[in-house]
């Protein structure tokens, strides 16, 4: 049995080790840095209350699922006229983009953010889970609580939208021919 102080120590160690990745994941999911921090904080608060039950399983998966749930709850509550910012600040590293040209890197991030903002919440969640978190279709379906076929169709629609997005036409502002 764990000692009384170890729950706090274990949770603190988990937060120190994984919170940056969780915030990055949430940022890619919702497109807003401040909202991402709020989503992760709320998910961590809920995880802390259940820490003794979840620490034996995979706590990262549990908290990541809580972040997804918080995001979906936020999407349902927000006013319809609000649009996500599509902030994709660190996506270039996942796409292997060179940062030799800082202005070009900024233009790419803006274009990627604009293209991601055109996706539905489910499509964006699928893309982030599949390509940023590198989950399988089955794992993505489990996180979102949907069928594998739903993940496949949402992924297909999202990739088609991204392929045809004018923002991602291949040339960025400031890029030389």
OpenMM code with the backbone's topology and positions (N, CA, C; nanometers):
from openmm import Vec3, app, unit

residues = "UNK UNK UNK UNK UNK UNK UNK UNK UNK UNK UNK UNK UNK UNK UNK UNK UNK UNK UNK UNK UNK UNK UNK UNK UNK UNK UNK UNK UNK UNK UNK UNK UNK UNK UNK UNK UNK UNK UNK UNK UNK UNK UNK UNK UNK UNK UNK UNK UNK UNK UNK UNK UNK UNK UNK UNK UNK UNK UNK UNK UNK UNK UNK UNK UNK UNK UNK UNK UNK UNK UNK UNK UNK UNK UNK UNK UNK UNK UNK UNK UNK UNK UNK UNK UNK UNK UNK UNK UNK UNK UNK UNK UNK UNK UNK UNK UNK UNK UNK UNK UNK UNK UNK UNK UNK UNK UNK UNK UNK UNK UNK UNK UNK UNK UNK UNK UNK UNK UNK UNK UNK UNK UNK UNK UNK UNK UNK UNK UNK UNK UNK UNK UNK UNK UNK UNK UNK UNK UNK UNK UNK UNK UNK UNK UNK UNK UNK UNK UNK UNK UNK UNK UNK UNK UNK UNK UNK UNK UNK UNK UNK UNK UNK UNK UNK UNK UNK UNK UNK UNK UNK UNK UNK UNK UNK UNK UNK".split()
positions = [
    Vec3(0.0839, -0.1179, 0.0000),
    Vec3(0.0000, 0.0000, 0.0000),
    Vec3(0.0883, 0.1241, 0.0000),
    Vec3(0.0454, 0.2267, -0.0661),
    Vec3(0.1242, 0.3493, -0.0782),
    Vec3(0.1173, 0.4289, 0.0507),
    Vec3(0.2230, 0.5005, 0.0810),
    Vec3(0.2251, 0.5848, 0.1999),
    Vec3(0.1388, 0.7079, 0.1752),
    Vec3(0.0895, 0.7738, 0.2826),
    Vec3(-0.0023, 0.8866, 0.2669),
    Vec3(0.0513, 1.0002, 0.1800),
    Vec3(0.1787, 1.0305, 0.1883),
    Vec3(0.2351, 1.1415, 0.1108),
    Vec3(0.2680, 1.1054, -0.0326),
    Vec3(0.2695, 0.9767, -0.0638),
    Vec3(0.3127, 0.9366, -0.1967),
    Vec3(0.2124, 0.9725, -0.3058),
    Vec3(0.0834, 0.9822, -0.2727),
    Vec3(-0.0173, 1.0197, -0.3726),
    Vec3(0.0166, 1.1566, -0.4305),
    Vec3(0.0414, 1.2530, -0.3429),
    Vec3(0.0769, 1.3871, -0.3884),
    Vec3(0.2091, 1.3875, -0.4631),
    Vec3(0.3062, 1.3114, -0.4133),
    Vec3(0.4365, 1.3050, -0.4794),
    Vec3(0.4251, 1.2438, -0.6186),
    Vec3(0.3490, 1.1343, -0.6290),
    Vec3(0.3307, 1.0689, -0.7584),
    Vec3(0.2585, 1.1601, -0.8574),
    Vec3(0.1549, 1.2259, -0.8084),
    Vec3(0.0794, 1.3150, -0.8956),
    Vec3(0.1660, 1.4323, -0.9404),
    Vec3(0.2416, 1.4893, -0.8483),
    Vec3(0.3300, 1.6003, -0.8814),
    Vec3(0.4337, 1.5582, -0.9846),
    Vec3(0.4899, 1.4402, -0.9677),
    Vec3(0.5886, 1.3900, -1.0638),
    Vec3(0.5245, 1.3717, -1.2014),
    Vec3(0.4025, 1.3190, -1.2032),
    Vec3(0.3323, 1.3017, -1.3296),
    Vec3(0.3093, 1.4365, -1.3976),
    Vec3(0.2613, 1.5344, -1.3231),
    Vec3(0.2334, 1.6670, -1.3793),
    Vec3(0.3612, 1.7301, -1.4333),
    Vec3(0.4689, 1.7213, -1.3581),
    Vec3(0.5960, 1.7781, -1.4045),
    Vec3(0.6447, 1.7094, -1.5318),
    Vec3(0.6270, 1.5792, -1.5395),
    Vec3(0.6775, 1.5040, -1.6538),
    Vec3(0.5887, 1.5155, -1.7773),
    Vec3(0.4575, 1.5274, -1.7599),
    Vec3(0.3662, 1.5157, -1.8733),
    Vec3(0.2821, 1.6385, -1.9057),
    Vec3(0.2828, 1.7393, -1.8212),
    Vec3(0.1925, 1.8521, -1.8446),
    Vec3(0.2251, 1.9282, -1.9737),
    Vec3(0.3512, 1.9423, -2.0080),
    Vec3(0.3862, 2.0146, -2.1311),
    Vec3(0.3303, 1.9425, -2.2533),
    Vec3(0.3408, 1.8102, -2.2556),
    Vec3(0.2866, 1.7336, -2.3688),
    Vec3(0.1340, 1.7434, -2.3717),
    Vec3(0.0713, 1.7404, -2.2546),
    Vec3(-0.0747, 1.7529, -2.2493),
    Vec3(-0.1202, 1.8901, -2.2993),
    Vec3(-0.0487, 1.9944, -2.2614),
    Vec3(-0.0844, 2.1291, -2.3070),
    Vec3(-0.0649, 2.1391, -2.4579),
    Vec3(0.0425, 2.0831, -2.5084),
    Vec3(0.0651, 2.0844, -2.6537),
    Vec3(-0.0476, 2.0109, -2.7251),
    Vec3(-0.0843, 1.8943, -2.6740),
    Vec3(-0.1940, 1.8180, -2.7321),
    Vec3(-0.3231, 1.9000, -2.7305),
    Vec3(-0.3536, 1.9602, -2.6175),
    Vec3(-0.4765, 2.0394, -2.6056),
    Vec3(-0.4733, 2.1602, -2.6985),
    Vec3(-0.3559, 2.2190, -2.7139),
    Vec3(-0.3426, 2.3355, -2.8027),
    Vec3(-0.3701, 2.2976, -2.9472),
    Vec3(-0.3206, 2.1834, -2.9875),
    Vec3(-0.3467, 2.1364, -3.1230),
    Vec3(-0.4942, 2.1002, -3.1391),
    Vec3(-0.5537, 2.0499, -3.0340),
    Vec3(-0.6929, 2.0080, -3.0380),
    Vec3(-0.7881, 2.1260, -3.0486),
    Vec3(-0.7629, 2.2309, -2.9699),
    Vec3(-0.8589, 2.3414, -2.9648),
    Vec3(-0.8135, 2.4645, -3.0425),
    Vec3(-0.6844, 2.4769, -3.0717),
    Vec3(-0.6372, 2.5895, -3.1497),
    Vec3(-0.6159, 2.7164, -3.0704),
    Vec3(-0.6134, 2.7081, -2.9384),
    Vec3(-0.5992, 2.8274, -2.8557),
    Vec3(-0.5114, 2.7937, -2.7356),
    Vec3(-0.4021, 2.8665, -2.7186),
    Vec3(-0.3057, 2.8359, -2.6125),
    Vec3(-0.3653, 2.8520, -2.4726),
    Vec3(-0.4398, 2.9572, -2.4519),
    Vec3(-0.4962, 2.9812, -2.3187),
    Vec3(-0.6048, 2.8797, -2.2861),
    Vec3(-0.6899, 2.8505, -2.3823),
    Vec3(-0.7929, 2.7498, -2.3604),
    Vec3(-0.7287, 2.6136, -2.3358),
    Vec3(-0.6211, 2.5838, -2.4064),
    Vec3(-0.5514, 2.4559, -2.3875),
    Vec3(-0.5039, 2.4419, -2.2434),
    Vec3(-0.4472, 2.5461, -2.1883),
    Vec3(-0.4019, 2.5418, -2.0493),
    Vec3(-0.5195, 2.5204, -1.9544),
    Vec3(-0.6316, 2.5862, -1.9825),
    Vec3(-0.7506, 2.5682, -1.8999),
    Vec3(-0.8030, 2.4253, -1.9077),
    Vec3(-0.8065, 2.3699, -2.0284),
    Vec3(-0.8546, 2.2324, -2.0458),
    Vec3(-0.7680, 2.1341, -1.9689),
    Vec3(-0.6365, 2.1510, -1.9783),
    Vec3(-0.5446, 2.0600, -1.9089),
    Vec3(-0.5572, 2.0772, -1.7583),
    Vec3(-0.5675, 2.1999, -1.7124),
    Vec3(-0.5801, 2.2228, -1.5684),
    Vec3(-0.7057, 2.1555, -1.5138),
    Vec3(-0.8174, 2.1706, -1.5830),
    Vec3(-0.9420, 2.1083, -1.5386),
    Vec3(-0.9306, 1.9562, -1.5403),
    Vec3(-0.8697, 1.9023, -1.6453),
    Vec3(-0.8513, 1.7574, -1.6543),
    Vec3(-0.7613, 1.7073, -1.5412),
    Vec3(-0.6562, 1.7815, -1.5100),
    Vec3(-0.5662, 1.7413, -1.4019),
    Vec3(-0.6349, 1.7501, -1.2660),
    Vec3(-0.7211, 1.8496, -1.2477),
    Vec3(-0.7966, 1.8597, -1.1226),
    Vec3(-0.8827, 1.7355, -1.1030),
    Vec3(-0.9505, 1.6944, -1.2088),
    Vec3(-1.0361, 1.5759, -1.2004),
    Vec3(-0.9523, 1.4495, -1.1802),
    Vec3(-0.8382, 1.4431, -1.2454),
    Vec3(-0.7515, 1.3259, -1.2305),
    Vec3(-0.6970, 1.3166, -1.0882),
    Vec3(-0.6645, 1.4285, -1.0281),
    Vec3(-0.6104, 1.4278, -0.8921),
    Vec3(-0.7095, 1.3642, -0.7946),
    Vec3(-0.8366, 1.3958, -0.8131),
    Vec3(-0.9390, 1.3414, -0.7236),
    Vec3(-0.9509, 1.1892, -0.7362),
    Vec3(-0.9128, 1.1352, -0.8508),
    Vec3(-0.9236, 0.9909, -0.8760),
    Vec3(-0.7860, 0.9242, -0.8869),
    Vec3(-0.6821, 0.9942, -0.8475),
    Vec3(-0.5456, 0.9492, -0.8741),
    Vec3(-0.5175, 0.8092, -0.8223),
    Vec3(-0.5657, 0.7751, -0.7053),
    Vec3(-0.5365, 0.6432, -0.6488),
    Vec3(-0.5938, 0.5321, -0.7357),
    Vec3(-0.7043, 0.5595, -0.8053),
    Vec3(-0.7653, 0.4577, -0.8898),
    Vec3(-0.7029, 0.4517, -1.0286),
    Vec3(-0.6488, 0.5624, -1.0777),
    Vec3(-0.5989, 0.5630, -1.2154),
    Vec3(-0.4484, 0.5472, -1.2271),
    Vec3(-0.3745, 0.5644, -1.1178),
    Vec3(-0.2296, 0.5605, -1.1318),
    Vec3(-0.1777, 0.4223, -1.1687),
    Vec3(-0.2517, 0.3175, -1.1413),
    Vec3(-0.2072, 0.1842, -1.1778),
    Vec3(-0.2253, 0.1604, -1.3282),
    Vec3(-0.3256, 0.2206, -1.3870),
    Vec3(-0.3452, 0.2115, -1.5317),
    Vec3(-0.2495, 0.3119, -1.5963),
    Vec3(-0.2766, 0.3497, -1.7175),
    Vec3(-0.1917, 0.4481, -1.7851),
    Vec3(-0.2464, 0.5875, -1.7568),
    Vec3(-0.1866, 0.6616, -1.6650),
    Vec3(-0.2417, 0.7920, -1.6279),
    Vec3(-0.2400, 0.8923, -1.7430),
    Vec3(-0.1417, 0.8854, -1.8320),
    Vec3(-0.1377, 0.9797, -1.9433),
    Vec3(-0.2598, 0.9620, -2.0326),
    Vec3(-0.2938, 0.8382, -2.0631),
    Vec3(-0.4115, 0.8116, -2.1475),
    Vec3(-0.5391, 0.8600, -2.0788),
    Vec3(-0.5470, 0.8394, -1.9483),
    Vec3(-0.6642, 0.8835, -1.8733),
    Vec3(-0.6781, 1.0355, -1.8802),
    Vec3(-0.5702, 1.1058, -1.8548),
    Vec3(-0.5759, 1.2522, -1.8540),
    Vec3(-0.5959, 1.3055, -1.9959),
    Vec3(-0.5332, 1.2438, -2.0961),
    Vec3(-0.5556, 1.2849, -2.2345),
    Vec3(-0.7028, 1.2698, -2.2707),
    Vec3(-0.7650, 1.1604, -2.2282),
    Vec3(-0.9083, 1.1397, -2.2512),
    Vec3(-0.9890, 1.2490, -2.1810),
    Vec3(-0.9482, 1.2843, -2.0598),
    Vec3(-1.0172, 1.3905, -1.9860),
    Vec3(-1.0042, 1.5242, -2.0591),
    Vec3(-0.8889, 1.5502, -2.1196),
    Vec3(-0.8696, 1.6729, -2.1973),
    Vec3(-0.9640, 1.6739, -2.3175),
    Vec3(-0.9744, 1.5612, -2.3866),
    Vec3(-1.0660, 1.5519, -2.5014),
    Vec3(-1.2093, 1.5771, -2.4545),
    Vec3(-1.2484, 1.5146, -2.3439),
    Vec3(-1.3834, 1.5343, -2.2914),
    Vec3(-1.4088, 1.6798, -2.2539),
    Vec3(-1.3099, 1.7434, -2.1911),
    Vec3(-1.3239, 1.8848, -2.1553),
    Vec3(-1.3394, 1.9703, -2.2806),
    Vec3(-1.2612, 1.9388, -2.3831),
    Vec3(-1.2694, 2.0146, -2.5080),
    Vec3(-1.4069, 1.9989, -2.5716),
    Vec3(-1.4567, 1.8765, -2.5773),
    Vec3(-1.5884, 1.8541, -2.6369),
    Vec3(-1.6979, 1.9240, -2.5572),
    Vec3(-1.6858, 1.9258, -2.4258),
    Vec3(-1.7820, 1.9991, -2.3429),
    Vec3(-1.7756, 2.1487, -2.3712),
    Vec3(-1.6539, 2.2001, -2.3854),
    Vec3(-1.6373, 2.3426, -2.4152),
    Vec3(-1.6994, 2.3762, -2.5508),
    Vec3(-1.6774, 2.2901, -2.6492),
    Vec3(-1.7324, 2.3140, -2.7833),
    Vec3(-1.8845, 2.3196, -2.7772),
    Vec3(-1.9443, 2.2314, -2.6999),
    Vec3(-2.0909, 2.2306, -2.6892),
    Vec3(-2.1432, 2.3554, -2.6194),
    Vec3(-2.0677, 2.4115, -2.5266),
    Vec3(-2.1130, 2.5280, -2.4493),
    Vec3(-2.0876, 2.6617, -2.5169),
    Vec3(-1.9915, 2.6707, -2.6063),
    Vec3(-1.9514, 2.8003, -2.6610),
    Vec3(-2.0578, 2.8570, -2.7551),
    Vec3(-2.0620, 2.9872, -2.7672),
    Vec3(-2.1556, 3.0478, -2.8623),
    Vec3(-2.1214, 3.0065, -3.0052),
    Vec3(-2.2218, 2.9885, -3.0881),
    Vec3(-2.2011, 2.9403, -3.2252),
    Vec3(-2.1169, 3.0351, -3.3077),
    Vec3(-2.1170, 3.1623, -3.2772),
    Vec3(-2.0457, 3.2595, -3.3604),
    Vec3(-1.8952, 3.2617, -3.3327),
    Vec3(-1.8521, 3.2000, -3.2238),
    Vec3(-1.7108, 3.1971, -3.1893),
    Vec3(-1.6381, 3.0991, -3.2799),
    Vec3(-1.5206, 3.1365, -3.3290),
    Vec3(-1.4415, 3.0484, -3.4136),
    Vec3(-1.3075, 3.0218, -3.3461),
    Vec3(-1.2570, 2.8976, -3.3521),
    Vec3(-1.1244, 2.8718, -3.2956),
    Vec3(-1.0189, 2.9470, -3.3751),
    Vec3(-0.9114, 2.9827, -3.3069),
    Vec3(-0.8076, 3.0623, -3.3720),
    Vec3(-0.7244, 2.9808, -3.4692),
    Vec3(-0.7217, 2.8495, -3.4516),
    Vec3(-0.6425, 2.7653, -3.5409),
    Vec3(-0.4932, 2.7798, -3.5165),
    Vec3(-0.4536, 2.8182, -3.3974),
    Vec3(-0.3138, 2.8380, -3.3631),
    Vec3(-0.2384, 2.7061, -3.3750),
    Vec3(-0.1424, 2.6999, -3.4657),
    Vec3(-0.0653, 2.5775, -3.4877),
    Vec3(0.0828, 2.6073, -3.4728),
    Vec3(0.1179, 2.6687, -3.3625),
    Vec3(0.2536, 2.7195, -3.3441),
    Vec3(0.3618, 2.6143, -3.3601),
    Vec3(0.3414, 2.4934, -3.3066),
    Vec3(0.4485, 2.3953, -3.3092),
    Vec3(0.4267, 2.2866, -3.4133),
    Vec3(0.3310, 2.3004, -3.5017),
    Vec3(0.3009, 2.1957, -3.5971),
    Vec3(0.4128, 2.1760, -3.6980),
    Vec3(0.4898, 2.2795, -3.7263),
    Vec3(0.5994, 2.2668, -3.8225),
    Vec3(0.6945, 2.1536, -3.7860),
    Vec3(0.7221, 2.1339, -3.6570),
    Vec3(0.8154, 2.0280, -3.6177),
    Vec3(0.7598, 1.8909, -3.6524),
    Vec3(0.6284, 1.8749, -3.6479),
    Vec3(0.5677, 1.7468, -3.6839),
    Vec3(0.5656, 1.7268, -3.8344),
    Vec3(0.5632, 1.8348, -3.9088),
    Vec3(0.5611, 1.8254, -4.0537),
    Vec3(0.7011, 1.8267, -4.1126),
    Vec3(0.8022, 1.8412, -4.0280),
    Vec3(0.9399, 1.8392, -4.0744),
    Vec3(0.9794, 1.9654, -4.1481),
    Vec3(0.9112, 2.0747, -4.1209),
    Vec3(0.9401, 2.1994, -4.1907),
    Vec3(1.0699, 2.2600, -4.1379),
    Vec3(1.1417, 2.3221, -4.2258),
    Vec3(1.2663, 2.3878, -4.1887),
    Vec3(1.2350, 2.5245, -4.1297),
    Vec3(1.3097, 2.5633, -4.0283),
    Vec3(1.2916, 2.6949, -3.9696),
    Vec3(1.4072, 2.7868, -4.0077),
    Vec3(1.4726, 2.7574, -4.1209),
    Vec3(1.5811, 2.8428, -4.1668),
    Vec3(1.5271, 2.9799, -4.2038),
    Vec3(1.4036, 2.9858, -4.2501),
    Vec3(1.3380, 3.1104, -4.2855),
    Vec3(1.2272, 3.1366, -4.1842),
    Vec3(1.2532, 3.2164, -4.0796),
    Vec3(1.1524, 3.2394, -3.9759),
    Vec3(1.0212, 3.2968, -4.0307),
    Vec3(1.0295, 3.3859, -4.1270),
    Vec3(0.9070, 3.4440, -4.1825),
    Vec3(0.8265, 3.3373, -4.2565),
    Vec3(0.8943, 3.2501, -4.3285),
    Vec3(0.8256, 3.1414, -4.3977),
    Vec3(0.7627, 3.0437, -4.2997),
    Vec3(0.8326, 3.0181, -4.1883),
    Vec3(0.7786, 2.9282, -4.0866),
    Vec3(0.6519, 2.9866, -4.0253),
    Vec3(0.6533, 3.1169, -4.0008),
    Vec3(0.5338, 3.1832, -3.9471),
    Vec3(0.4197, 3.1749, -4.0473),
    Vec3(0.4493, 3.1996, -4.1738),
    Vec3(0.3463, 3.1924, -4.2775),
    Vec3(0.2885, 3.0520, -4.2875),
    Vec3(0.3739, 2.9497, -4.2756),
    Vec3(0.3255, 2.8111, -4.2783),
    Vec3(0.2348, 2.7821, -4.1602),
    Vec3(0.2755, 2.8271, -4.0404),
    Vec3(0.1931, 2.8039, -3.9208),
    Vec3(0.0579, 2.8720, -3.9341),
    Vec3(0.0577, 2.9930, -3.9863),
    Vec3(-0.0694, 3.0645, -4.0057),
    Vec3(-0.1561, 2.9885, -4.1056),
    Vec3(-0.0970, 2.9426, -4.2145),
    Vec3(-0.1722, 2.8685, -4.3161),
    Vec3(-0.2257, 2.7369, -4.2596),
    Vec3(-0.1443, 2.6669, -4.1851),
    Vec3(-0.1873, 2.5402, -4.1247),
    Vec3(-0.2988, 2.5664, -4.0240),
    Vec3(-0.2821, 2.6687, -3.9426),
    Vec3(-0.3859, 2.7038, -3.8450),
    Vec3(-0.5175, 2.7385, -3.9120),
    Vec3(-0.5109, 2.8130, -4.0219),
    Vec3(-0.6327, 2.8495, -4.0947),
    Vec3(-0.6982, 2.7257, -4.1549),
    Vec3(-0.6169, 2.6357, -4.2070),
    Vec3(-0.6724, 2.5130, -4.2653),
    Vec3(-0.7338, 2.4243, -4.1567),
    Vec3(-0.6680, 2.4116, -4.0429),
    Vec3(-0.7230, 2.3321, -3.9327),
    Vec3(-0.8529, 2.3919, -3.8795),
    Vec3(-0.8631, 2.5233, -3.8830),
    Vec3(-0.9840, 2.5900, -3.8334),
    Vec3(-1.1053, 2.5597, -3.9196),
    Vec3(-1.0847, 2.5137, -4.0431),
    Vec3(-1.1984, 2.4820, -4.1302),
    Vec3(-1.2571, 2.3443, -4.1002),
    Vec3(-1.1854, 2.2641, -4.0229),
    Vec3(-1.2332, 2.1298, -3.9907),
    Vec3(-1.3390, 2.1345, -3.8815),
    Vec3(-1.4273, 2.0345, -3.8809),
    Vec3(-1.5230, 2.0238, -3.7714),
    Vec3(-1.4487, 1.9808, -3.6463),
    Vec3(-1.5133, 1.9897, -3.5323),
    Vec3(-1.4464, 1.9519, -3.4071),
    Vec3(-1.4042, 1.8053, -3.4088),
    Vec3(-1.4883, 1.7180, -3.4640),
    Vec3(-1.4535, 1.5757, -3.4693),
    Vec3(-1.3365, 1.5534, -3.5654),
    Vec3(-1.3405, 1.6182, -3.6819),
    Vec3(-1.2320, 1.6016, -3.7791),
    Vec3(-1.0998, 1.6498, -3.7209),
    Vec3(-1.1036, 1.7645, -3.6558),
    Vec3(-0.9809, 1.8190, -3.5969),
    Vec3(-0.9281, 1.7266, -3.4871),
    Vec3(-1.0194, 1.6756, -3.4038),
    Vec3(-0.9780, 1.5835, -3.2973),
    Vec3(-0.9147, 1.4578, -3.3564),
    Vec3(-0.9746, 1.4050, -3.4625),
    Vec3(-0.9197, 1.2852, -3.5264),
    Vec3(-0.7810, 1.3139, -3.5830),
    Vec3(-0.7649, 1.4250, -3.6529),
    Vec3(-0.6352, 1.4588, -3.7118),
    Vec3(-0.5293, 1.4761, -3.6039),
    Vec3(-0.5632, 1.5456, -3.4970),
    Vec3(-0.4654, 1.5670, -3.3899),
    Vec3(-0.4301, 1.4356, -3.3215),
    Vec3(-0.5296, 1.3538, -3.2920),
    Vec3(-0.5007, 1.2267, -3.2264),
    Vec3(-0.4217, 1.1318, -3.3174),
    Vec3(-0.4566, 1.1281, -3.4445),
    Vec3(-0.3899, 1.0356, -3.5373),
    Vec3(-0.2493, 1.0811, -3.5727),
    Vec3(-0.2312, 1.2111, -3.6022),
    Vec3(-0.1045, 1.2549, -3.6603),
    Vec3(-0.0144, 1.3320, -3.5647),
    Vec3(-0.0692, 1.3908, -3.4609),
    Vec3(0.0158, 1.4578, -3.3627),
    Vec3(0.0459, 1.3622, -3.2479),
    Vec3(-0.0594, 1.2949, -3.1977),
    Vec3(-0.0403, 1.1991, -3.0890),
    Vec3(0.0005, 1.0614, -3.1398),
    Vec3(-0.0088, 1.0387, -3.2705),
    Vec3(0.0332, 0.9149, -3.3350),
    Vec3(-0.0411, 0.7919, -3.2817),
    Vec3(-0.1729, 0.8066, -3.2631),
    Vec3(-0.2557, 0.6953, -3.2192),
    Vec3(-0.3067, 0.6175, -3.3400),
    Vec3(-0.3380, 0.4923, -3.3180),
    Vec3(-0.3981, 0.4120, -3.4239),
    Vec3(-0.5451, 0.4511, -3.4380),
    Vec3(-0.6086, 0.4005, -3.5437),
    Vec3(-0.7514, 0.4285, -3.5612),
    Vec3(-0.8320, 0.3737, -3.4437),
    Vec3(-0.7954, 0.2553, -3.3985),
    Vec3(-0.8659, 0.1929, -3.2862),
    Vec3(-0.8485, 0.2747, -3.1578),
    Vec3(-0.7257, 0.3190, -3.1311),
    Vec3(-0.6998, 0.4005, -3.0119),
    Vec3(-0.7725, 0.5342, -3.0204),
    Vec3(-0.7734, 0.5946, -3.1395),
    Vec3(-0.8434, 0.7218, -3.1593),
    Vec3(-0.9921, 0.7038, -3.1344),
    Vec3(-1.0486, 0.5947, -3.1851),
    Vec3(-1.1908, 0.5668, -3.1644),
    Vec3(-1.2214, 0.5519, -3.0156),
    Vec3(-1.1327, 0.4849, -2.9435),
    Vec3(-1.1533, 0.4662, -2.7998),
    Vec3(-1.1490, 0.5993, -2.7256),
    Vec3(-1.0539, 0.6857, -2.7612),
    Vec3(-1.0430, 0.8158, -2.6950),
    Vec3(-1.1669, 0.9011, -2.7212),
    Vec3(-1.2164, 0.8985, -2.8443),
    Vec3(-1.3319, 0.9810, -2.8802),
    Vec3(-1.4646, 0.9136, -2.8466),
    Vec3(-1.4615, 0.7861, -2.8161),
    Vec3(-1.5843, 0.7150, -2.7837),
    Vec3(-1.6735, 0.6926, -2.9050),
    Vec3(-1.6111, 0.6664, -3.0193),
    Vec3(-1.6859, 0.6430, -3.1434),
    Vec3(-1.6360, 0.5133, -3.2068),
    Vec3(-1.7039, 0.4712, -3.3125),
    Vec3(-1.6635, 0.3508, -3.3842),
    Vec3(-1.5397, 0.3786, -3.4694),
    Vec3(-1.4648, 0.2738, -3.5000),
    Vec3(-1.3458, 0.2863, -3.5839),
    Vec3(-1.3848, 0.3417, -3.7213),
    Vec3(-1.4982, 0.2983, -3.7740),
    Vec3(-1.5450, 0.3492, -3.9033),
    Vec3(-1.5692, 0.4985, -3.9016),
    Vec3(-1.6164, 0.5510, -3.7888),
    Vec3(-1.6367, 0.6953, -3.7747),
    Vec3(-1.5036, 0.7686, -3.7813),
    Vec3(-1.4018, 0.7111, -3.7176),
    Vec3(-1.2677, 0.7706, -3.7220),
    Vec3(-1.2165, 0.7705, -3.8655),
    Vec3(-1.2343, 0.6591, -3.9346),
    Vec3(-1.1863, 0.6492, -4.0725),
    Vec3(-1.2544, 0.7513, -4.1629),
    Vec3(-1.3862, 0.7641, -4.1508),
    Vec3(-1.4567, 0.8582, -4.2383),
    Vec3(-1.4243, 1.0030, -4.2023),
    Vec3(-1.4145, 1.0340, -4.0722),
    Vec3(-1.3788, 1.1701, -4.0320),
    Vec3(-1.2372, 1.2038, -4.0776),
    Vec3(-1.1467, 1.1077, -4.0657),
    Vec3(-1.0089, 1.1284, -4.1098),
    Vec3(-1.0039, 1.1519, -4.2609),
    Vec3(-1.0786, 1.0734, -4.3348),
    Vec3(-1.0818, 1.0880, -4.4807),
    Vec3(-1.1341, 1.2261, -4.5216),
    Vec3(-1.2449, 1.2679, -4.4595),
    Vec3(-1.3001, 1.4007, -4.4908),
    Vec3(-1.2025, 1.5117, -4.4526),
    Vec3(-1.1397, 1.4974, -4.3363),
    Vec3(-1.0460, 1.6003, -4.2901),
    Vec3(-0.9258, 1.6111, -4.3834),
    Vec3(-0.8694, 1.4973, -4.4221),
    Vec3(-0.7532, 1.5009, -4.5105),
    Vec3(-0.7894, 1.5578, -4.6473),
    Vec3(-0.9083, 1.5281, -4.6961),
    Vec3(-0.9525, 1.5854, -4.8238),
    Vec3(-0.9648, 1.7372, -4.8126),
    Vec3(-1.0218, 1.7846, -4.7012),
    Vec3(-1.0323, 1.9293, -4.6799),
    Vec3(-0.8941, 1.9934, -4.6732),
    Vec3(-0.8018, 1.9277, -4.6051),
    Vec3(-0.6669, 1.9830, -4.5931),
    Vec3(-0.5925, 1.9791, -4.7258),
    Vec3(-0.6133, 1.8734, -4.8040),
    Vec3(-0.5493, 1.8641, -4.9358),
    Vec3(-0.5960, 1.9746, -5.0291),
    Vec3(-0.7228, 2.0113, -5.0201),
    Vec3(-0.7792, 2.1109, -5.1116),
    Vec3(-0.7852, 2.2499, -5.0508),
    Vec3(-0.7339, 2.2666, -4.9302),
    Vec3(-0.7388, 2.3976, -4.8645),
    Vec3(-0.6522, 2.4974, -4.9400),
    Vec3(-0.7103, 2.6112, -4.9766),
    Vec3(-0.6302, 2.7112, -5.0475),
    Vec3(-0.5142, 2.7623, -4.9622),
    Vec3(-0.5297, 2.7565, -4.8309),
    Vec3(-0.4231, 2.8024, -4.7412),
    Vec3(-0.2986, 2.7153, -4.7536),
    Vec3(-0.3171, 2.5906, -4.7947),
    Vec3(-0.2054, 2.4968, -4.8032),
    Vec3(-0.1719, 2.4620, -4.9483),
    Vec3(-0.1850, 2.5599, -5.0356),
    Vec3(-0.1664, 2.5360, -5.1786),
    Vec3(-0.0216, 2.5077, -5.2168),
    Vec3(0.0704, 2.5171, -5.1232),
    Vec3(0.2093, 2.4851, -5.1539),
    Vec3(0.3018, 2.6065, -5.1528),
    Vec3(0.2451, 2.7236, -5.1649),
    Vec3(0.3268, 2.8458, -5.1608),
    Vec3(0.2794, 2.9296, -5.0444),
    Vec3(0.3711, 2.9861, -4.9735),
    Vec3(0.3388, 3.0675, -4.8580),
    Vec3(0.3893, 3.2086, -4.8825),
    Vec3(0.3260, 3.3017, -4.8162),
    Vec3(0.3673, 3.4411, -4.8295),
    Vec3(0.5151, 3.4529, -4.7942),
    Vec3(0.5876, 3.5189, -4.8764),
    Vec3(0.7288, 3.5397, -4.8518),
    Vec3(0.8177, 3.4290, -4.9071),
    Vec3(0.7594, 3.3223, -4.9579),
    Vec3(0.8376, 3.2130, -5.0136),
    Vec3(0.8780, 3.2468, -5.1566),
    Vec3(1.0008, 3.2176, -5.1891),
    Vec3(1.0491, 3.2467, -5.3256),
    Vec3(1.0123, 3.1349, -5.4196),
    Vec3(0.9904, 3.1705, -5.5451),
    Vec3(0.9514, 3.0717, -5.6470),
    Vec3(1.0659, 2.9795, -5.6812),
] * unit.nanometer
topology = app.Topology()
chain = topology.addChain("A")
for resn in residues:
    res = topology.addResidue(resn, chain)
    for name in ("N", "CA", "C"):
        topology.addAtom(name, app.Element.getBySymbol(name[0]), res)
